[in-house]
Structures are given as structure tokens and as C-alpha cells.
Amino acid sequence: MNHAGVEILEKKRISVVGTGYVGLSTAVGFAGKGYCVITSTHELEKASLVNKGVPPFHEPGLAESLARVVKDGNLKCVVGREEAILNTDVTFLAVGTPSQSDGSIELQLIESSAHEIGEAIKKKNSYHLLVVKSTVVPGTTENVVKTALEKSSGKKCGVDFGLCMSPEFLRQGFALYDTMNPDRIVIGGYDQKSGDTLEALYMEFYAEKTPPIIRTQLSSAELIKYASNAFLATKISFINTIANMCEKIPGADVTQVAKAMGLDKRIGPLFLNAGLGYGGSCFPKDVKALIAYSKKLGYEPELLENVEKINATQPLKAVELSEKLLGDLKGKNVAILGLAFKPDTDDMRETRAIPIINQLLKKQAKITAYDPVAIPKAKTILKDKIKYAKSIKECLKNSDICILVTEWDEFTKLTPEDFIQNMHQAILIDGRRIYDPKQFSQKIRFEAIGLGK
Ligand SMILES: NC(=O)c1ccc[n+]([C@@H]2O[C@H](COP(=O)([O-])OP(=O)(O)OC[C@H]3O[C@@H](n4cnc5c(N)ncnc54)[C@H](O)[C@@H]3O)[C@@H](O)[C@H]2O)c1
């Protein structure tokens, strides 16, 4: 039976602990395929939003899909863990794993969730499988999750209940699409039965669209996620290094360099976009966590330390370029286009806009920013330190310089005339390389990351 009382065929019942990007996308994905899904959160307000079919954050396509599965009775959200565990067969754990001040990950939520799940498993007579989807450093699933589960359930892992680690690779902005169309699935199994149970579930879920499935030990599964994100972050810091060189080479343009590099099959074209660096809830946190973890192992991960260092200074290039064009920034009106860490999300975590804005404020510039969706979240962070515009036009009005920070689709359509008509003086810094330098430099003063003069 689904939550609306409609009988469904013998599919496993799914619960998801954590109702963020990963948890809710997983839940909606399963519910959309007719599985009976219960998501669990600790926030009453979030549960009531989800039960009305409203996602608690902006993610393209999620609102429509969530509304549909809630209406169909295939998904409901509860506060607390017990109801979710007792009424389902498989639980995906997708709570946050934020950074601590030393860069290592905070495992308190993982541990407390595992304890609560264990307490519910204690009351069950049937086999239950827990799948860790949160990004956790090697050893966490075995040493933290398994230990907490066994302690609070009084039962034995691999006998009375199963445990897997199956990292998530979705991209915000494409969360639901990626959930339904992953490039690969990684299953780290504590024991054979746990891995087999999860593999069977994935094969039923993806059917003929099942991607390659990699079966590993728990620790390899945990490391695969970090290695993947650290590699992508390395690609970004690498191309930004080349971009910074290009700026000193007459006639060089990093976009041409990257395009030609990307045509080499051994390199590939993705994640070679030079700009103001990476942000978001994953890359910065995961690179930091991998560095901290590696140091704990007694290995100094110099490559990754430099990836991070380059990323920390890269956004400040926008301010350097502004000073190069305007001189002293004190009292200058700066228009910021884009606040979210990337397009198609309202997520402000580790967005490059924040260090840029903070540096500009230090220089006593006056800032007006526009973002299609992230302003409500930005206001909770930046408060009244800057002005918020309701449109691109309002943002540009009377400004002395514009910095393009996030490559939202609506910004890519702007022409030199838009800047000329609205700004006090048309000066643009393209922090994401979305404009054609030839077209723009002919009509306005134009600087871009990785563009030699
Ligand atoms: N966002 C991504 O693109 C992405 C992609 C792959 C993997 N991951 C990983 O998946 C995990 C979850 O990421 P996310 O982006 O979905 O996180 P998120 O911040 O969007 O959501 C985390 C969820 O954890 C739960 N939570 C937070 N505080 C809690 C508390 N005090 N008690 C109980 N539950 C609480 C909430 O339901 C919250 O929504 C992280 O480990 C992350 O690194 C994220």
C-alpha cells in the first residue's frame, strides 16, 4: 500500500533520513517510480512544506515532481526517525557532513542519526538495510555508523541488518536528472548480502537504464567520492592557474587553450572553465576533508593543498581587475551579477560572491547585487551590507563597474548595449568567461579572467 492506501506491487519500502538536495532527490526519484517512500527530517517546518509538495530549496524540476509524488501518496515526510525505519525495508542516510574548523568533517549528525536508526531497528523483526549516501571519510561507515547501529539496536551487522556505503554524485541544478541518470553506481558492502540487496534494488529501479555498478569494500566506496570531487576541483584550479598565466601573455586567451585541451580524449572538455573558482556545499568541504584525512594518515597531500590555496585567492582576482580599471574603489558603485555559487540553485554555501563582496567592502565600495533566485538566502548572510536589485537593469543602474560572478542563463544574453545603456560607465569584468571578448572589448571597457592583452 502507498500512503494513499493504493496497493503497489512488492517493491521494497524506502526511507530517507535527511531532506536536503541528496535526500529529497533520492526520495522523489524512488517515489516517482512507484516506491512507497518516507523521508525523515528534524524540522517540523520542513516536513510540512514537503508534505504540501513544496521543496525547501530551489532545484529545477523538483517542485513539479515532488508535488506529483505527494499527491499520488507515494511520499510523505515525518519528523524523527522511528516511523520511517519501522515502516520501510531500506534506509538511505543523507544528512549533511559539514566542515569543522580544521577542515575535517563533522560526523555528529551521522552518528546521532545512526543511533536513532539503531533504536528503531531494535524494534524490528525483519531485515533492514542502511545505505550511507552522505559523503564520509574512509572508515566512517564501519567505525562510526556500524558501531552506533550495533550499540543502539543490540543486533549484529551483517546478520540482523545490512549496511552499505553508496556515495552520491549528483550535481545541484541537475539533482533530479542525475538521480535518475547516474554515470555509475558505487556499492560498498559491509557483507555480501548487504551489497546484493542494494544492487538488486538499484537494478530494479534503473531497469534497462542501469549504469555500470562498481562493487567495493566500504572504505573504497567512501574514498571514490572524495577522489572524484578532489579531481574535479583540481581541474578547476589547474585551468585557473593557466588563466592567470594567460593574463600575462599578450594575445593569449584561456578559453581557446581550454577548448583545444578538452578535445584531447585523455583530458576531456568538462571542468576546464576558467573563472573565479569553485564554491558550493561539496568541493570546498570535500577537498578540505580529504586534506585533513590524509594528514591524519601521515601523508601530506601537497597537490590538494595547492588546489585549495589557488581557489582561495582566485575570487580576489575580480577585485584586482576592478582596481586595475578604476583605481581606488572607495565610494565606487559596483554591480554584482550573480550571488549563488552556480546557476540554477539558490545555494550560497561557499559562493565566490562572498569573498569578492567582503573584499570590495574592505575597499569601501558600494555594492548592488542581483541574482534570479538567491537573494532571500543572500540577505540572511550579507544582511544590509549591500543593496539588492530586483532586475539586471536596476543592478547596473548608475554603476561604475560590473562584475559577473555567476553564469546564470539570463546574464549570457546581455549585450554591450545593455551595459552602455544602464551603467554610469560601461566597464565589465567577466568572472566566468561567458562573453565574447572581441564583441565586448570593441564597445565597452572589458576585462576577463584568463584574457591576455
Ligand atoms: N549537494 C550536493 O550536490 C551533494 C552531492 C553529492 C553528495 N552530497 C553529500 O550528501 C550529504 C548531504 O548533502 P546535501 O547537499 O543533501 O545537504 P543539505 O545541507 O542540503 O541537507 C542536509 C540535510 O541533513 C539534515 N539535517 C541537517 N541538520 C540536521 C540535524 N541537526 N538533525 C537531523 N538532520 C539534520 C536535514 O534534513 C538537511 O536537509 C553531504 O554529505 C554531502 O556532502 C551532496
The ligand as a Tripos MOL2 file, in Angstrom:
@<TRIPOS>MOLECULE
LIG
   44    48     1     0     0
SMALL
NO_CHARGES

@<TRIPOS>ATOM
      1 N1         24.5320   18.8170   -2.5700 N.am      1 LIG1
      2 C1         25.2020   18.0660   -3.4190 C.2       1 LIG1
      3 O1         25.3790   18.4180   -4.5960 O.2       1 LIG1
      4 C2         25.7670   16.7270   -2.9760 C.ar      1 LIG1
      5 C3         26.1600   15.8150   -3.9620 C.ar      1 LIG1
      6 C4         26.6690   14.5950   -3.5610 C.ar      1 LIG1
      7 C5         26.8350   14.3120   -2.2130 C.ar      1 LIG1
      8 N2         26.4900   15.2250   -1.2790 N.ar      1 LIG1
      9 C6         26.6740   14.8620    0.1290 C.3       1 LIG1
     10 O2         25.4340   14.3750    0.6450 O.3       1 LIG1
     11 C7         25.2520   14.7960    2.0010 C.3       1 LIG1
     12 C8         24.0040   15.6440    2.1070 C.3       1 LIG1
     13 O3         24.1960   16.7590    1.2600 O.3       1 LIG1
     14 P1         23.0060   17.7570    0.8950 P.3       1 LIG1
     15 O4         23.5290   18.7200   -0.0930 O.co2     1 LIG1
     16 O5         21.7780   16.9900    0.5930 O.co2     1 LIG1
     17 O6         22.8850   18.5010    2.2890 O.3       1 LIG1
     18 P2         21.8220   19.5750    2.7400 P.3       1 LIG1
     19 O7         22.5530   20.5260    3.5820 O.co2     1 LIG1
     20 O8         21.0320   20.0460    1.5850 O.co2     1 LIG1
     21 O9         20.8660   18.7060    3.6360 O.3       1 LIG1
     22 C9         21.3200   18.0220    4.7580 C.3       1 LIG1
     23 C10        20.1130   17.5300    5.4920 C.3       1 LIG1
     24 O10        20.5620   16.9690    6.7270 O.3       1 LIG1
     25 C11        19.5110   17.0550    7.6270 C.3       1 LIG1
     26 N3         19.9160   17.7010    8.8650 N.ar      1 LIG1
     27 C12        20.5750   18.8760    8.9810 C.ar      1 LIG1
     28 N4         20.7510   19.1730   10.2900 N.ar      1 LIG1
     29 C13        20.1980   18.1470   10.9920 C.ar      1 LIG1
     30 C14        20.0770   17.8730   12.3750 C.ar      1 LIG1
     31 N5         20.5620   18.7020   13.2930 N.pl3     1 LIG1
     32 N6         19.4600   16.7260   12.7250 N.ar      1 LIG1
     33 C15        18.9840   15.8890   11.7830 C.ar      1 LIG1
     34 N7         19.0620   16.0910   10.4590 N.ar      1 LIG1
     35 C16        19.6580   17.2160   10.0710 C.ar      1 LIG1
     36 C17        18.4390   17.9270    7.0480 C.3       1 LIG1
     37 O11        17.3760   17.1500    6.5770 O.3       1 LIG1
     38 C18        19.1440   18.6020    5.9150 C.3       1 LIG1
     39 O12        18.2740   18.9750    4.9240 O.3       1 LIG1
     40 C19        26.5370   15.5160    2.3920 C.3       1 LIG1
     41 O13        27.4120   14.6020    2.9630 O.3       1 LIG1
     42 C20        27.0790   15.9900    1.0440 C.3       1 LIG1
     43 O14        28.4630   16.1710    1.0770 O.3       1 LIG1
     44 C21        25.9250   16.4250   -1.6280 C.ar      1 LIG1
@<TRIPOS>BOND
     1     1     2 1
     2     2     3 2
     3     2     4 1
     4     4     5 ar
     5     4    44 ar
     6     5     6 ar
     7     6     7 ar
     8     7     8 ar
     9     8     9 1
    10     8    44 ar
    11     9    10 1
    12     9    42 1
    13    10    11 1
    14    11    12 1
    15    11    40 1
    16    12    13 1
    17    13    14 1
    18    14    15 2
    19    14    16 1
    20    14    17 1
    21    17    18 1
    22    18    19 2
    23    18    20 1
    24    18    21 1
    25    21    22 1
    26    22    23 1
    27    23    24 1
    28    23    38 1
    29    24    25 1
    30    25    26 1
    31    25    36 1
    32    26    27 ar
    33    26    35 ar
    34    27    28 ar
    35    28    29 ar
    36    29    30 ar
    37    29    35 ar
    38    30    31 1
    39    30    32 ar
    40    32    33 ar
    41    33    34 ar
    42    34    35 ar
    43    36    37 1
    44    36    38 1
    45    38    39 1
    46    40    41 1
    47    40    42 1
    48    42    43 1
@<TRIPOS>SUBSTRUCTURE
     1 LIG1         1 GROUP 0 **** ****
